[in-house]
Amino acid sequence: MRCFENDNIIHVNNKVDPADDIDVINTELALSDLDTCERAIHRVQKKAKGGDKDAKAELAALEKCLPHLENAGMLRSLKN
């Protein structure tokens, strides 16, 4: 993210707009978190079905995160 003009530095959208840059960054982070959460759920489900207590707790936390991420929420805004 950049808040200054400089002709020597190329910006993706050919304009300086810090608010737009932050939105793009947050969207990319949320999509990455969603992908990571989905993969983790698939990985942990096997262990949880086998009776692993830690895996069951992890799965419960991941399953709480997933709908929030699917609705374009940021994990930092997820309430307990």
C-alpha positions as CSV (number, residue, x, y, z in Angstrom):
1,M,0.0,0.0,0.0
2,R,1.3,3.4,-0.9
3,C,0.1,6.9,0.1
4,F,2.4,9.0,-2.2
5,E,2.9,9.8,-5.8
6,N,6.1,8.8,-7.6
7,D,6.4,8.6,-11.4
8,N,9.2,6.1,-11.0
9,I,7.0,3.6,-9.2
10,I,4.3,1.8,-11.2
11,H,1.0,1.2,-9.5
12,V,-1.3,-1.6,-10.5
13,N,-4.3,0.7,-11.1
14,N,-2.3,3.7,-12.3
15,K,-3.6,5.7,-9.4
16,V,-2.8,6.2,-5.7
17,D,-5.7,5.1,-3.6
18,P,-4.7,3.7,-0.2
19,A,-8.3,2.8,0.8
20,D,-8.7,0.8,-2.4
21,D,-5.4,-0.9,-1.8
22,I,-6.4,-1.9,1.7
23,D,-9.6,-3.4,0.3
24,V,-7.7,-5.4,-2.2
25,I,-5.2,-6.6,0.4
26,N,-8.0,-7.6,2.8
27,T,-9.9,-9.5,0.1
28,E,-6.8,-11.4,-0.9
29,L,-6.1,-12.3,2.7
30,A,-9.7,-13.4,3.3
31,L,-9.6,-15.6,0.2
32,S,-6.3,-17.1,1.3
33,D,-7.7,-17.7,4.8
34,L,-10.8,-19.4,3.3
35,D,-8.6,-21.7,1.3
36,T,-6.5,-22.5,4.3
37,C,-9.5,-23.2,6.5
38,E,-11.1,-25.5,3.9
39,R,-7.9,-27.5,3.6
40,A,-7.4,-27.7,7.3
41,I,-11.0,-29.0,7.8
42,H,-10.4,-31.8,5.4
43,R,-7.1,-32.7,7.1
44,V,-8.5,-32.5,10.7
45,Q,-11.8,-34.4,10.0
46,K,-10.0,-37.7,9.7
47,K,-8.3,-37.3,13.0
48,A,-11.4,-36.1,14.7
49,K,-13.4,-39.1,13.5
50,G,-10.7,-41.3,14.9
51,G,-11.4,-39.8,18.4
52,D,-8.5,-37.4,18.7
53,K,-9.6,-34.9,21.3
54,D,-7.3,-32.1,20.1
55,A,-8.5,-32.6,16.5
56,K,-12.1,-32.4,17.6
57,A,-11.4,-29.0,19.3
58,E,-9.5,-27.8,16.2
59,L,-12.3,-28.9,13.9
60,A,-14.9,-27.1,16.0
61,A,-12.9,-23.9,15.8
62,L,-12.4,-24.3,12.0
63,E,-16.1,-24.9,11.5
64,K,-16.8,-21.7,13.3
65,C,-14.4,-19.8,11.1
66,L,-15.6,-21.2,7.8
67,P,-19.0,-19.5,7.5
68,H,-17.5,-16.2,8.6
69,L,-14.9,-16.5,5.8
70,E,-17.5,-17.6,3.2
71,N,-19.4,-14.4,3.9
72,A,-16.2,-12.3,3.2
73,G,-15.5,-11.7,6.9
74,M,-12.0,-11.2,8.3
75,L,-11.0,-13.6,11.0
76,R,-9.9,-10.7,13.2
77,S,-13.6,-9.6,13.3
78,L,-14.9,-13.0,14.4
79,K,-16.6,-13.0,17.8
80,N,-16.3,-15.8,20.3
